[in-house]
Amino acid sequence: MSAILMNAFVYDGSRRLKQVRVGVPKIVSDEVLIKVEAASLNPVDWKAYALKALLRRFVAADSPLIPATDVAGEVVDVGAAVEKFRAGDKVVAHLNFKGGGLSEYAVAKEALTALRPEGVSAVQACGLPIAGETAYVALTKSAGIALDGSGPRKNILVTAASGGVGQYAVQLAKIGNHHVTATCGSRNLDLVKSLGADEVVDYRSPEGAALRSPSGKTYDAVIHCAAAVPWSIFERNLNDAGGIVVDLTPGPAAWLTYALKKLTSAKKRIVPMILFPKDDRELKILLTLMAEGKLKTIVDSIHPLDNAEEAWRKGIDGHATGKIIVQP
Ligand SMILES: NC(=O)c1ccc[n+]([C@@H]2O[C@H](COP(=O)([O-])OP(=O)(O)OC[C@H]3O[C@@H](n4cnc5c(N)ncnc54)[C@H](OP(=O)(O)O)[C@@H]3O)[C@@H](O)[C@H]2O)c1
């Protein structure tokens, strides 16, 4: 396959993209080659650009720097040690730090690839790897919330509920039968309500800026998907018996507060979280929920690969409603 050329987009040396023709990537023994049917963008794709550019000088310096980590498509080739997949399988994959999704073909580790159940489209599935998994891990592992109805009903706040991660966090929390307060912009209040949120607050209103629940609830958990908020605002909204903020956008202040609260064994805590998927466990759970009709991807927009630059700019603007998707 390596002699065949494909269309792809690479970082052009700044945060912009440049269209190129490059060789279809080669796989090693534990990898699958996927013909991409849909890829979704995440803020990490542009936020991590500088770090990726730096690391590429030392690791895989000869391979093109193609962004996008989340793809769905069809397996066209498998490495010698691959057992779970064969050519023709419809899959979804997390390409991890290497990226490669803004192209016609992408290479994924077998361990981070999952079969797409019948009835789950490539567009719906490709939203899941980073955004869906982050929402799932934040709720379950970081905040310790049961989503199978086995635990007590919790009060949960999801900030930026109209975004890629927030939309899944609201739906997953409701699958677990929890009470959900959500923040988003005024144009998305109805949409977020339709995802199941019990109360929705405009983040630009005084109540939204203060993260207050309209019904006066305090939160057992906050899944924080928006920009930094001072700890004092979180603290006054957390349950006195023990509330936790899972911070998906942690800056230095969040890390410092995390350390202080841990040292003092405080009941109200903040936990910075960064997703590092090791296997396909969460992806499979999310795909099953999707196949059962319990979870969906809100799609902001779909862009042809030739127009990936437009999708990229839209993502950087930071006002997507759901996922931005690119299709070869
Ligand atoms: N730690 C991790 O492992 C991890 C994983 C995934 C994502 N993240 C981070 O989590 C954040 C969210 O990611 P995402 O993919 O959901 O982003 P996204 O899709 O780009 O989020 C855009 C949405 O957020 C809304 N929004 C922006 N500021 C808001 C605020 N202060 N309050 C309420 N809503 C607000 C926007 O609404 P308007 O258009 O109305 O402004 C828009 O609908 C990003 O910073 C991302 O880097 C971290």
The ligand as an ORCA input file, in Angstrom:
! r2SCAN-3c Opt
* xyz 0 1
  N      -8.725     16.482     29.794
  C      -9.060     15.737     28.742
  O      -8.665     14.564     28.608
  C      -9.953     16.374     27.711
  C     -10.580     15.588     26.736
  C     -11.436     16.215     25.836
  C     -11.608     17.590     25.895
  N     -10.936     18.315     26.833
  C     -11.113     19.772     26.934
  O     -12.442     20.011     27.342
  C     -12.906     21.227     26.761
  C     -14.206     20.952     26.048
  O     -13.961     20.121     24.922
  P     -15.074     19.988     23.802
  O     -14.580     19.055     22.767
  O     -16.384     19.725     24.448
  O     -15.045     21.500     23.238
  P     -15.973     22.180     22.177
  O     -16.856     21.178     21.514
  O     -15.107     23.019     21.311
  O     -16.895     23.161     23.071
  C     -17.594     24.164     22.415
  C     -18.887     24.445     23.162
  O     -18.605     24.939     24.481
  C     -19.526     25.985     24.769
  N     -18.910     26.857     25.766
  C     -17.777     27.558     25.649
  N     -17.494     28.208     26.806
  C     -18.483     27.898     27.666
  C     -18.768     28.243     29.009
  N     -17.949     29.048     29.722
  N     -19.850     27.725     29.604
  C     -20.702     26.912     28.912
  N     -20.498     26.552     27.620
  C     -19.402     27.032     27.000
  C     -19.730     26.677     23.443
  O     -20.970     27.373     23.473
  P     -21.140     28.799     22.731
  O     -20.879     28.562     21.284
  O     -22.533     29.189     23.038
  O     -20.100     29.718     23.340
  C     -19.719     25.513     22.457
  O     -21.015     24.987     22.210
  C     -11.784     21.720     25.827
  O     -11.024     22.703     26.510
  C     -10.948     20.476     25.618
  O      -9.585     20.767     25.333
  C     -10.121     17.747     27.729
*
